[in-house]
Amino acid sequence: MRFLFRTDANATIGTGHLMRCLALAEALRAGGAECIFLCREEGLGTLAQRIVAAGHQLLALPERAGPVDDDGPPHAKWLPAGQLADVEACRAVIAGRAPVDWLVVDHYALDHRWQTAMRAVASRIMAIDDLADRRHDCDLLLDQSLIEDMQARYDNRVPQHCVRLLGPRYALLRAEFSSQGMRADRPPSAVARLLVMFGGADTQNLTLRVVNQLAVMAWEGEVDVVAGPLYGQLAQLAQAVSRLARGRLHAPADNVASLMRGADLAVGSPGVSSWERCACALPSIAIAQADNQEGIGRALGEIGAHFYLGRAETVNDAHLSASLSLWLANAAARKAMSKAAAAVCDGGGLRRVIAKLSSPKLSIRLVSSADAELLYVWRNDERIRRHSLDSRPLVLADHREWIERTLVRPDVDLILACNDGIPIVCIRFDCCETRARVSIYADPHLQGAGFGRPALLAALDWLRQKRPEVVQTCAEVLPDNSASHALFASVGYHLAWSQYERSQEATCER
């Protein structure tokens, strides 16, 4: 599979967007995928080398002058030339290349207009967002925030068919952060190591402020200080770290997970690294540097997963000193915070997201008499009968007879979608001249696994080949069957009274 990533990193945007895209790209590449990054050159710095060193292609977008979109999203100023100019630049850079399977966009300045204009280069679009402040034209949306009523945030902001992956369980963390929550089971202990890490840019220079405060406090424990790739005052920070009794500067660090596992307390921002600290069950003091960090800061603070000190502009040296002194001294409170943090994020988000991105190896075959008992078990399951037009329990002998009669009917096609040869979904087409009625049900143990949509698309392709005269299909769905409503809408059907209808000539996502 081929993936195209559109994201940026600089002192204003920070590095979090690019880093989580890199984490996803690295995991995809490990599975054999090809990943291409589209990024503006300005401010990228050493991150350009990091993208290439990881084995990905980097296509640099030229800087273009132009007006910011007056009707653009709230962060439109992050894209000086506007969305239309960005679309033109992206298309020019990738001209002549084969379409990709997925376009992944992680950028607050891009909304549904950019995504719609870019659909010509990608079969499907995944949007990564934290703000829910604009519309998206995407097939998969990821928001790893911890905010109450997450589903409602994107109502009327994404298409009906869009799959929403919401919450920290989908946080895009590198593999080394997975299953590191065992710290929460350790007995309370004194702080021996402190980690100071404020992201890739740290425009507020909180790293230096914390280090200076630790020097004033004359704290004698070990201190690991991480400066990100876009940190701008490295010489001054190195001098400050040298005044600590046992300070070490990592600029930048390629072993963050190891540093987090070795630390007893951290000080940082409530951004992407919040989920890393939670996955490592690391107690922390958090200070927000940007608007999008405040929601995470408050939410994790309310459940005790970190101590939220507030916005950087409101935190003075007295606040820092008091907070450090409090949490360095209180082992029982750190233990409770560690347990709360571990419950938020287990570090397995990449695996879950990739499962949604990966296309199953589907094949289509006709049902045979030998499948009668398997289909009886599926169709007789209460989870399937609940949403069937006829919800009565089946009798095996009667079902066998029905299978035999159906298999010889010239107007009915009964087929199985198989994943690696294993039946997973049953689809039936009742055909009458140029129309066909479709019904579908899956192995009840696989409900919610994401097989319905690709199975239905594969079945419709099969029908188009076998019965070219059929130009329209329809399906009848019970009002309370929300999963089927979403399924049919996602492949291009529209609701017509109580039925869904779809023209077989209509183009559908491929």
N, C-alpha and C positions, 0 to 999 in steps of 0.2 A: 504494500500500500504506500501511497505518496501523500505527505502532509505538507501544507504551506502555512507558515506562521507569520502573522502580521502583528508586530509589537515594537515598542521603542523603549529606550532607557537613556536617561540623562539626569542632570542634577535636579531638574524640576519634577520630572516624572518618577524618579527613583529607579531602582533596579528590580523591584518585586515582580512586576509584570513579566519581564524578560526571564527572570530566574525560574518562575513557576512554569513558563513555556519550555524552558530548557529541561526542567525535570521531566516534563511530559515527553519531550522529544527524545531524551536519552533512553527512557523506558521503551518508547516505540521503536527506536533504532535497535535496541537489544532484541526486539522481536522480529527484526528484518525489514522494518519500514524505512523509507527515505524521507528525510525532513529538510525543508528549505525555509530559511528565515528571510523575511523582508523587513528591513529596519532602516530608519534614517541614520545617516552617518554622524550627524552632529551629536556630540556628547557620549557616544558609545564607548570610546576609550578602549581599554583592554578587554572589554566584554566581547569585542569583535573576534579577538584571538580565541577566546574561550568557546565561542560558538563553533568556530572552524576546528579547534582542537578536539571537540567532542564528536567530530565526524559529520557535521551538518554543513550544508551549503549556506552561505550568507550572500544575499543579493542586496547591495546597498542602494537605498533610494536617494536620489539627488535632492539637495535642498532647493526648494522652489519658493519664490516670492509670490505673495498674493494675499488677498483679504481673508481674515477669519470668517467662518460662516456666521452670519448674523442670526440665523435661525437654527444654529447647530446646538449640540448638547452643552451642558454647563461647562465642560472642560474643553470646549472647542479651541481655546487658545493654545492647547498643547499641539495643535496641528496648524502652524502659521499660514499655510496656503489653502486650507480648507479641504473638505472631503472629496470634492470633484477632482481637484488637482492631485490628490493622493491616489484616487482610482486610476487616473491617467498615468501617473508615475509607476504604479504597481503593474499595470497592464503592459507598459512599455518594457519594463525590466524582465517580465516573464514571457514576453512575446516569443512564439515559436516553440514553447515547451508544451508537453502533453498536459491535459487537465489533471488535477490532483483529486484524490478521493475525499480529502477533508481540507477545508480552509479554517484555520484556528485564528481568531482575532481576539486580542487582549489589549484594548486601548480605549480609554474613557472618551476620546475625541471622535470615535467612529460609532455610527448608529445604523439603523435599518437602511438608510439610503446608500451608504457605502456597501453594505452587505448585499443588497439587491443588485447593485451595479457589478459586483464581483462574482455573482453566481455563474457567469459564463466560464469561469476558470476552475470551478470546483463542483463536484457532485453534491457535497453537503457542507454546511457551515456550522462550526461550533463557536459560540461566543463565551468568553470568560468575563465576568463582571462582578462588582462588589456593591454597586451603588443603586441599581434599579432606578436610574434617573432618565432613561431614554428607551425608545423602542428598538427592538432587534428583529431582523429577518434571519432567523437561524433555525437549525434543526435540533440542536443540542445546546442547552445553556447551563453553564457551571457557575455557581456562586457559592464559595466556600465559607461565607460569613456565618456568624452565630447571631441571628436576629430572630425575634419572635415573629411567628406567622410568616415564614419565608415564602410559602406558596403564593400568598396574596400579593407579595411585592411585585411579582411579574405578571399578574393578571392584566390583560390588555396591553402588555409590553412585548409579548412574544406570540408567534403564530399558535393556533390551536394544536397543531401536530407536534410542537416543539417538546422534546423531552427535557425536563428540568432536573438537574443534579444539584441539590441544595444542602448546604451545611458542611461543617468541618470533616465529616466522614469522607468527603470527596476532595479534601485538600491535596494539592499536587505537591507532595513531598518526595524527595529522592528515597531510594530503597533503604538507605542506611538509617532512616528515621523510623522505619516500620517496626512495630512491636518492641518499643524501647520503654514501655511503661512499667517495667518491673521495679523501678525506683520506688513507686508508690507502696510497695510491700516491705520496704526496708524500715527498720526502727528509726525513730528520730535521732539526729546526730548534730554535732556542731558544724558550722560552716568552715570548711577547709579551703574551698576554691570558689571564687566568684567570677562570673562571666559578664563582661560588658560588651554589648553588641547592639548597634543602632542602625542596621541596614546598610545598603550599598552606598548611599550618598551622605546621609546625616547632615542635612543642610542647616540644622539648628546647632550643630556641633555639641550635641549632648554627650557624646563619648568623652570629649575633653573635660566637660563640666563634672561628670561623674568621677573621672580619674583624679582630677584636682581635689574633689571633696574627699575621696578616699585617702589622699595624701595628707590633707588637713586632719582627718580623723586618726592618722597614723595606724591604719589597720594593717596587721602583719600577716594576714593570710595570703594565699596565692590568688593572683588576679590575671585572668586571660582577657586581653583587650583586642577585639576584632575591629579592624577598619576595612570598610568595603572598597570595591574597586573604583568608586567615584568620590571617595573621601578626599577633601581638598586641603587639609592642614596636617599632613602626615608628619612633617618634621617637628612641629610644635607638640603633636601628640606623643611622638617617640620620646621627646625630652621629659614630658610629664610622666610617662610610664616609668622612666628610669628613676624617678623619685619615689616610686613605691617600693616597699620592702621586698616584695617577691612578685613583681609585675612582668608580664610577657606580652609583647605586641605581635599580633598576627595580621599582616597587611598584604593582600587579603588572606583569608583562611580557606583552605580546601578540605578542612577536617572539622567542620562546624558540628556535625553530629557527635563526633568523639568529644569535642569540647563541652557540648551540652550534657553528654552522659557523665562526664567527669566533674561537672560543676554541682555545687550544692544550692546556689542561688544565682539568678541572672538579673541584669538590668537591661532593658531594651524597649523597643517600640511595639505597639500592638498591631503589627502588619502581618506579612506572610510568616515571619519568624515566630509569631504567636503559636501557630499550629505546630511548628517544629518543637517549640518548648513544651507544648502540651503532649505531643507524641513521645517526648523524652521524660514526661512527668516532672519537669523542672520548675520549681517555684520561681516566681519572678516579680519584679517591680517594673511596671510599664508606664511610659510617658509618650503621649501621642505627639507626632510632628505634623500631621496633615489631617484634613477633614475626614477622609475616608477611614482613618484609624480610630476615630473617637467612638464609633458604634461598637467596634470590636473591643476597645478598651473598656467601655462601660459594661458590655454583655459578659465578658469574662470576669470582670470585677464583681458583678452581682452574684455570680455563682461560686465565687471564691477560687477561681482558677488562676488568678494573678491579683496583685495589688495595683489598682489603677490610680496613679498619682495625678493624672489630668493632662492638659495641654502643656507643651513645653513653655509657652509664653507665660503661664501662670505658676510655674514651678521655680522657686528660688532656692538658694543654697541651704537655707534653714529646712525647707521641705525635704531636700535630698538627704541631708544629714540625719534628720529625725527618722525618715523611712528606712534608710540603710541600717541605722542603729537598731530599730525595732525588729526588722526581719533577720538581721544577722544574729540577734540574740534569742529569738523565739523558735526553738526547734519544733515544738508541738504544732505551732501555727504553720510552719513550713511543711510539715508532714501532711496536715489537712489540705493545704493548697496543692501539694503534689498529687494527692489522691483525686482532687477535683479536676485538675488539669488532665490527668490520664484518662478520665471519663469523657473528655471532650473530643479527642482525636487519637486514633490508634495508628496513624501513619499508613493506612492501607488504601488511601484515596486513589493513587495511581492505578492500582489493580482494578478498582471499581470503574474508573473512568475509561480505561482502555477496553474493558469488557463491553462498554457501550459503543466504543468507536470501532471495534473489530467486526468485520463482516463474517458471519458464520459460513462454513463451507457447505452450502445448501445444494441439494439435488432433488429432482422431482421424479416420482415414479407412481404408476397406477397401483391402487389397492388391489390386493388379491384375497382369495378365500382364506389364506393363512393368516391374514391380518384381523380376522373377525374378532377374535378374543381380545386382542390388544385394544381395538377400537371400542369394544364393549366396556372394558375397564375405564378408558378415558371418558366415554360418553356417559357412563353411569355414575361417574364421580359427582358428588353433590355440588362441588364448585363449578362444574360444567352445566349440570342440569338447572342450576339456579338462574342462569342467563339464557337458557334455551327456550325457543317458542313452545316446545312440548317438554315440560319439566318432569313428566312421570318417570319413575324408575323403569329400567329395561329388564327384559327377561332374555337370558343368553340365547336360548333356542330360537326365540322370535327374532333376535338380532342377527343370528346366523342366516336365517331365511331371508331377512331384509337385505343383507349384504349380497347374497347370491342373486336375488332379483335385480338389485341395483346394478351389479356388474355387467349384466347383459342388456341393460337399457341403452339404446343408441343416443338418447337425449341427455344422459347424465354422465358426467366425468367425476369419478371419486379418486382423489390422488393424495399422496403423502409427500410432505416436504421432509427431507432427511438431512441431518447434520452429521457429516462424516459417515453416512450410511445408516444412521440411527433415526428412526421415525420420531418426529417431534411435533408436527402439526398436520392435521387432516383438513383438506379443503374439498368442498363439493360444488360443482357447477351444474345447475339445472338449465339446460339450453332450450331456447325456442326461437328459431329463425335467427334474427340478428341480436337477440338479447340473451343474457344468462343471469340467473340468480346465484349468488355466491353465499356459502355458509362456511364457517371456519371455527375450529376449536383445537386446542393444543393439549399436549400431555399436561395434566393438571399440576404436576410437580414442577413444571417449567414456567408456570404463569409468572409474569413480571420479569422474565429473563431476557426479554428483548427480541425473541424469535418471531413474533407475530408479523411484524412489518416486513422484514426481508422474505419471510415465507410467503406472504400474500403477494408481494411483488414478483417473486419467482413463479408463483402459480399463475398470475395474470400473463406473464411472458409465455409460459407453457400453453395457456389457452389461446393466445394470439397465434402461436405457431400451428396448433392443431386445428383450430376453428377460426380461420381468418374472416369468416362471414359474421362472427359475433363482434359487434362494434360498441356494445354497451353492456355493462354489468350493473347489478343492483344487489343490495343486501337489506334485510329487515333486522333492526336492532331494537331490543327492549329499551324503554326510556331510562331505566336505572343502570344499564350496562355501560358505565362510563369508559371502561377499557376498550370496548369495541367501538364506541363512538370516536374515541381518539385514534384508534387504529385505522378505521376507514377514512377519516378526515386526513390522516397523515399521508395517504397515498393518492390523494386527489379526488376522493369522492365528495359530493355535496349532498346536503340533506334536502330531500324532496318529500314533504309530508312525513310519513312514518318510515320512509325508506331512504337508503343512500344509493346514489347513482353515480356512475363514472363512465365517460366515453373511453373506449379502448384506444381511440386515436389520440386522446389527449396526452401530451407529454407528461412524464412523471419523473421524479428524481431518480437519477441513476448514479 
